[in-house]
Amino acid sequence: MQYQIEIPSLFAEDHSLYRDIPSGDLIKEGKLLWTFRCNEEELAEWISDAEFYSDREHWKMGMGSEDYAYLLPIIKSAERTVKRLKGQRLHEQ
C-alpha cells in the first residue's frame, strides 16, 4: 500500500535529507509542508522518528541547555509532525 503524507518542512528536511532515513518519494517541497508518497514501512518510520524527537523530557534530561535550545525547533516540528500524521486521513495511492 502507498500513502500520501504531508510533513512539516523542518522535520521533513532533517528526517529525509540530513539523516537519510527511508522516507518515500518526495512529491512536493513547499515552504511549510513537504508531501511524500510512502509505503507502510516508511510511514511507520516517519511516525516512530517523530514520536522519538517530540519527547521533550528525553532531550531536556540528556543534554545541556544550549544543545537543547539548538534542537528545540526540530522538537517542535516533530510535535507538529505527530499531530499531522495522527490527524491526516492517509490517502492510499
Residue frames as qw, qx, qy, qz and C-alpha x, y, z in Angstrom:
[[0.000, 0.888, 0.460, 0.000, 0.00, 0.00, 0.00],
 [0.398, 0.233, -0.002, 0.887, 1.18, 3.52, -0.78],
 [0.194, -0.812, -0.472, 0.282, 0.23, 6.61, 1.22],
 [0.291, 0.615, 0.051, 0.731, 0.47, 10.32, 0.56],
 [0.515, -0.661, -0.392, 0.380, 1.51, 12.29, 3.66],
 [0.173, 0.843, -0.047, 0.507, 2.28, 15.93, 4.42],
 [0.731, -0.359, -0.292, 0.501, 5.14, 16.62, 6.83],
 [0.133, -0.974, 0.016, 0.181, 6.23, 19.97, 8.30],
 [0.633, 0.721, -0.231, 0.164, 9.23, 21.11, 6.25],
 [0.107, -0.758, 0.591, -0.254, 11.85, 21.36, 9.02],
 [0.713, -0.253, 0.631, -0.170, 11.26, 17.83, 10.28],
 [0.874, 0.453, 0.167, -0.046, 10.97, 16.50, 6.71],
 [0.415, 0.806, -0.394, 0.152, 14.31, 18.03, 5.78],
 [0.313, -0.609, 0.684, -0.251, 16.02, 16.64, 8.88],
 [0.812, -0.027, 0.545, -0.208, 14.47, 13.17, 8.52],
 [0.848, 0.468, 0.248, 0.010, 14.81, 12.65, 4.78],
 [0.520, 0.793, -0.218, 0.231, 17.91, 14.65, 3.83],
 [0.080, -0.770, 0.547, -0.318, 20.24, 15.06, 6.80],
 [0.548, -0.341, 0.724, -0.242, 19.72, 11.67, 8.40],
 [0.386, 0.310, -0.738, -0.457, 18.84, 9.82, 5.20],
 [0.412, 0.070, 0.830, -0.369, 16.07, 7.73, 6.78],
 [0.074, 0.276, 0.841, 0.460, 13.78, 5.87, 4.34],
 [0.166, 0.352, 0.307, -0.869, 11.06, 8.43, 3.66],
 [0.535, 0.602, 0.590, -0.052, 9.37, 7.51, 0.40],
 [0.437, 0.373, 0.381, 0.725, 9.24, 9.69, -2.68],
 [0.052, -0.489, -0.209, 0.845, 9.21, 13.45, -2.28],
 [0.330, 0.627, 0.654, 0.267, 6.30, 14.71, -4.39],
 [0.071, 0.863, 0.175, 0.468, 6.18, 18.38, -3.42],
 [0.545, -0.191, -0.348, 0.739, 8.55, 20.59, -1.45],
 [0.083, -0.860, -0.306, -0.400, 6.64, 23.55, -0.06],
 [0.079, 0.616, -0.377, 0.688, 7.75, 26.27, 2.33],
 [0.530, -0.414, 0.425, -0.606, 5.69, 24.88, 5.23],
 [0.849, -0.043, 0.473, -0.231, 4.92, 21.29, 4.20],
 [0.147, 0.405, -0.813, -0.391, 6.59, 18.60, 2.14],
 [0.868, 0.112, 0.131, -0.465, 4.44, 15.90, 0.54],
 [0.078, -0.405, 0.902, 0.128, 5.69, 12.33, 0.29],
 [0.884, 0.052, -0.255, -0.389, 4.39, 9.11, -1.21],
 [0.070, -0.485, 0.836, -0.245, 5.46, 6.27, 1.06],
 [0.649, -0.115, -0.726, -0.196, 4.76, 2.64, 1.83],
 [0.718, -0.626, -0.238, -0.186, 3.71, 1.20, 5.20],
 [0.796, -0.192, -0.197, 0.540, 7.30, 0.67, 6.39],
 [0.319, 0.315, -0.011, 0.894, 8.28, 4.23, 5.52],
 [0.393, -0.658, -0.209, -0.607, 5.13, 5.59, 7.17],
 [0.810, -0.515, -0.258, 0.107, 5.93, 3.64, 10.34],
 [0.653, 0.013, -0.127, 0.747, 9.45, 5.12, 10.26],
 [0.003, 0.544, 0.093, 0.834, 8.05, 8.66, 9.98],
 [0.617, -0.655, -0.224, -0.373, 5.75, 8.07, 12.95],
 [0.848, -0.339, -0.225, 0.341, 8.42, 6.41, 15.10],
 [0.522, 0.184, -0.074, 0.830, 11.01, 9.10, 14.37],
 [0.156, -0.600, -0.121, -0.775, 8.58, 11.96, 15.00],
 [0.727, -0.619, -0.239, -0.175, 7.41, 10.44, 18.30],
 [0.793, -0.179, -0.194, 0.550, 11.03, 9.97, 19.42],
 [0.351, 0.263, -0.012, 0.899, 12.06, 13.54, 18.56],
 [0.300, -0.635, -0.228, -0.675, 8.92, 15.06, 20.09],
 [0.736, -0.507, -0.415, 0.170, 9.73, 13.69, 23.58],
 [0.058, 0.864, -0.185, 0.465, 10.87, 16.96, 25.20],
 [0.687, -0.666, 0.258, -0.137, 11.67, 15.39, 28.58],
 [0.936, 0.049, 0.143, 0.317, 14.07, 12.92, 26.97],
 [0.539, 0.601, -0.016, 0.591, 16.01, 15.75, 25.34],
 [0.252, -0.863, 0.147, -0.413, 15.93, 18.06, 28.37],
 [0.816, -0.526, 0.239, -0.005, 17.40, 15.35, 30.60],
 [0.908, 0.078, 0.228, 0.343, 20.02, 14.24, 28.10],
 [0.554, 0.424, 0.101, 0.709, 21.70, 17.50, 27.11],
 [0.270, -0.316, -0.254, 0.873, 22.73, 20.94, 28.23],
 [0.237, 0.739, 0.409, -0.480, 20.54, 23.99, 27.79],
 [0.128, 0.617, -0.402, -0.664, 22.46, 25.30, 24.75],
 [0.027, -0.075, 0.928, 0.365, 22.20, 21.98, 22.93],
 [0.185, 0.516, 0.807, -0.217, 18.53, 21.73, 23.85],
 [0.212, 0.734, 0.113, -0.635, 17.89, 25.26, 22.53],
 [0.079, 0.424, -0.672, -0.602, 19.60, 24.29, 19.27],
 [0.004, -0.116, -0.972, -0.202, 17.43, 21.16, 18.92],
 [0.261, 0.402, 0.590, -0.650, 14.16, 22.81, 20.03],
 [0.467, 0.415, -0.225, -0.747, 13.00, 23.82, 16.51],
 [0.378, 0.148, -0.872, -0.273, 13.34, 20.17, 15.39],
 [0.009, 0.194, 0.887, -0.420, 11.50, 19.00, 18.51],
 [0.368, 0.429, 0.299, -0.769, 8.62, 21.41, 17.81],
 [0.485, 0.360, -0.511, -0.611, 8.50, 20.37, 14.18],
 [0.230, 0.032, -0.973, 0.000, 8.42, 16.71, 15.27],
 [0.201, 0.312, 0.700, -0.610, 5.49, 17.51, 17.58],
 [0.488, 0.456, -0.054, -0.742, 3.64, 19.08, 14.64],
 [0.371, 0.273, -0.809, -0.366, 4.51, 16.02, 12.54],
 [0.000, -0.131, -0.954, 0.270, 2.99, 13.65, 15.11],
 [0.347, 0.448, 0.442, -0.696, -0.20, 15.74, 15.22],
 [0.460, 0.457, -0.369, -0.666, -0.40, 15.91, 11.43],
 [0.287, 0.177, -0.918, -0.210, 0.16, 12.18, 10.93],
 [0.067, 0.255, 0.887, -0.380, -2.40, 11.27, 13.58],
 [0.325, 0.542, 0.342, -0.696, -4.89, 13.81, 12.21],
 [0.285, 0.400, -0.545, -0.680, -4.40, 13.17, 8.49],
 [0.901, 0.238, 0.269, -0.244, -6.52, 10.88, 6.51],
 [0.351, -0.427, 0.716, 0.426, -3.88, 8.69, 4.99],
 [0.682, 0.538, -0.069, -0.491, -4.64, 8.57, 1.30],
 [0.753, -0.037, 0.613, 0.237, -3.95, 5.28, -0.35],
 [0.252, 0.664, -0.392, -0.585, -2.28, 5.75, -3.70]]
